[in-house]
Amino acid sequence: MKASVNWLKEFIDFTLSPQELAHLLTMAGLEVEGMEAHGDDTVLEINVTPNRGDCLSILGIAREIAAITGTPIKKPAPSVSSTCVVIGQSIEIAATDLCERYASRIVLDVVVKPSPDCLTARLKAHGIRPVNNVVDVTNYVLLERGHPLHAFDLQELEEKAVVVKRAGDEKTFTTLDGVERKLDSDMLLIWDAEKPVAIAGIMGGLHSEVTQNTKHILIEGAHFNADSVRKTSKALNLKTEASYRFERGIDIHGIPAAIDRCAELLTQVIPSADVMNNVEVFPKKMTMQPATITLNPDQIRKIIGLSIPESDTETILMRLGFTLEKHAAHWLVTVPSFRNDIAAEIDLIEEIARIYGYDKIPSVLPVTPMTLYTPDADSRLIQTVKDCMIKSGFSEAINYSFMNPQHLDIFKLPETDSRRQFVSIKNPLKSEDEGLRTMLLPSLLNNLTWNLNRGTKSLRLFEISRVFLPSNDQLPQESHHLAAVLFQDTHPALYASKHEPFYHIKGVVEAIFQKLRLTFYSFDPAQTEPYLRPGYSCRILVNGTEVGTCGELHPDVIDACDIQRPAYAMELDIDKLKPFLPSRPTFQKLPKTPYVERDLALVVEKHIKAGDIKTAIKAFHTDLIESITLFDIYEGKPLPIDKKSLAYSIRYRAKDRTLTDSEIDSLQSDLIAFLNEKFKAELRS
């Protein structure tokens, strides 16, 4: 919005320099972005926020200056000498939801010619191209009052009629700029008795414009729905000074004064002009009441953080055009019609603060209480698992919670598997990632493939995230899963590991369980996942409940992903561990007696699991066995082909005495007999 300093002085007396005026307006919320000299005048470039449509005029800026400085504003009423109403003129508003008021004046005997230099100079300074005296006067009033007006050639209006209605079946309309516009049926148009003559609130038509041959004109002033003008302007890609103001809202009660001001100026630049009386349609005139807001003075201090004297508050509101009705505990504030941005108490408080002066509000550092963050049990569990993975040499991966359903085919999941019942996404980031993840391993396998294709030789990745599994409820069941992949190439290394990678990933699971103080866990090689290699994988059990799987990926999966060597993976349902977690750590007294350690090498059939023997030893009827460790597995000569050797280190200790060799020998013999009876185990010679 451009505003001439000299033009502002016609409405308010002030002696401020342009620089001082710019500072005052900026501090009150109307940022002055620049100043431009025009002879003895200065034009301010003001950034008006979208909610302040009342400031898109010289009069609106003058009202702001009056409120800031306390200087009264001069607002003389236009002086118009009218004769009578033109016989036969009619106005009809068919779309009352899009046009609340329509007013007009007919001016006869106009002489269309260039405007006086003083008028054209002022328009040019404000960025508007002069056209002729009639059009220039309407644009002058638009700048001065903020009310868009339009002048029609009366001879081009059939039957001197004006009808405000939607486009309906009308498909095209040619505007003043000579462009044929395509219309939508809901666009609001101004019609005469037969045809459209203007797009309401935006631009007039080519065939009803004021030309050198025009003798009589009709001046239009109206209040159009802001949303309607905005939608039409955007659809037509047509922005004008008029639409800019209608979109932000104009003063519905200021229309007659704007038309009168236009008529007054026309009589000054065209002495022969004969002005008729104002004719208008205002359907809601009797029911339209000004908005009233309840203002609590205590709330002003609470919001601003400063005690402003009530007298100052009252003065500020009155300067801004509000009227007050004071009560004991509150004020009733009536909002002027030109302030359509004021709708609540907080808006009034903002007005008080900006006019009182933001610079008068002291800067105070906020007092923010610091509270200690205490993670909940779920967060602590996840963090513990994450720490174990990092300490085991794994790097964390973070993927989107989406998956490509085709990856489930690579993992050889049967059609009846519940993990194929994924939740579909309506607006996926990528067309192929259309489902919420039911397992984490597909994403990690993509990460592995991506890194291997870029030269990575060895990789350990893990991810902790939610999976979304089908349930009987409306929403899927969400549970936290841990997944990991391990790939180890055979490139030369100084400290190469001699263990199979399977034992690395199995050892990670054991490290997690030990950190969580879970004791009754085991690994079962039977009935593993279809994407794991049979005989090289196992189920993970805690207290007999399956909580996950781990092992070598199936060769078919490796081939589908074009990986040259075996890769190992595990996926663990963290939420299933919760019922087995001890509520609190338990401590035992440090032993005062020494332990005795004996090795026990047993020959058993190959199908017997080392874990089953360890479980049986734990269940042996004695409390002297403190720990059991498997340290060797041997197959081959001289053992029979269907046999294997399992060697355990067993630690014995008594709490109240030092054990003797005879006690240990007797206990060891009983244990061998127990294992022989249960597993047909024999002592290896």
CORGI-V421350 format. One record per run of one state. SS is the DSSP state (H for helix, E for strand, L for the rest). FROM is the first residue (numbers start at 1). TO is the last residue. If there is no record, write none. Layout:
ss->{SS | SS}
from->{FROM | FROM}
to->{TO | TO}
This chain:
ss->{L | E | H | L | H | L | E | L | E | L | H | L | H | L | E | L | E | L | E | L | H | L | H | L | E | H | L | H | E | L | E | L | E | L | E | L | E | L | E | H | L | E | L | H | L | H | L | H | L | E | L | E | L | E | L | H | L | H | L | E | L | E | L | H | L | H | L | H | L | E | L | E | L | H | L | H | L | E | L | E | L | H | L | E | L | E | L | H | L | E | L | E | L | E | L | H | L | E | H | L | E | L | H | L | E | L | E | L | H | L | E | L}
from->{1 | 2 | 5 | 10 | 18 | 28 | 31 | 39 | 41 | 48 | 53 | 56 | 58 | 70 | 82 | 83 | 90 | 94 | 99 | 109 | 117 | 126 | 133 | 146 | 149 | 154 | 157 | 158 | 161 | 167 | 172 | 176 | 180 | 183 | 188 | 192 | 196 | 200 | 203 | 206 | 209 | 217 | 225 | 226 | 237 | 241 | 249 | 252 | 270 | 274 | 276 | 279 | 282 | 292 | 296 | 297 | 305 | 310 | 320 | 323 | 327 | 331 | 335 | 345 | 357 | 358 | 361 | 377 | 392 | 395 | 397 | 402 | 404 | 407 | 411 | 418 | 421 | 424 | 425 | 435 | 437 | 441 | 453 | 458 | 470 | 477 | 489 | 501 | 516 | 521 | 525 | 532 | 543 | 545 | 554 | 555 | 561 | 567 | 574 | 581 | 596 | 606 | 610 | 619 | 625 | 635 | 643 | 653 | 661 | 680 | 682 | 684}
to->{1 | 4 | 9 | 17 | 27 | 30 | 38 | 40 | 47 | 52 | 55 | 57 | 69 | 81 | 82 | 89 | 93 | 98 | 108 | 116 | 125 | 132 | 145 | 148 | 153 | 156 | 157 | 160 | 166 | 171 | 175 | 179 | 182 | 187 | 191 | 195 | 199 | 202 | 205 | 208 | 216 | 224 | 225 | 236 | 240 | 248 | 251 | 269 | 273 | 275 | 278 | 281 | 291 | 295 | 296 | 304 | 309 | 319 | 322 | 326 | 330 | 334 | 344 | 356 | 357 | 360 | 376 | 391 | 394 | 396 | 401 | 403 | 406 | 410 | 417 | 420 | 423 | 424 | 434 | 436 | 440 | 452 | 457 | 469 | 476 | 488 | 500 | 515 | 520 | 524 | 531 | 542 | 544 | 553 | 554 | 560 | 566 | 573 | 580 | 595 | 605 | 609 | 618 | 624 | 634 | 642 | 652 | 660 | 679 | 681 | 683 | 685}
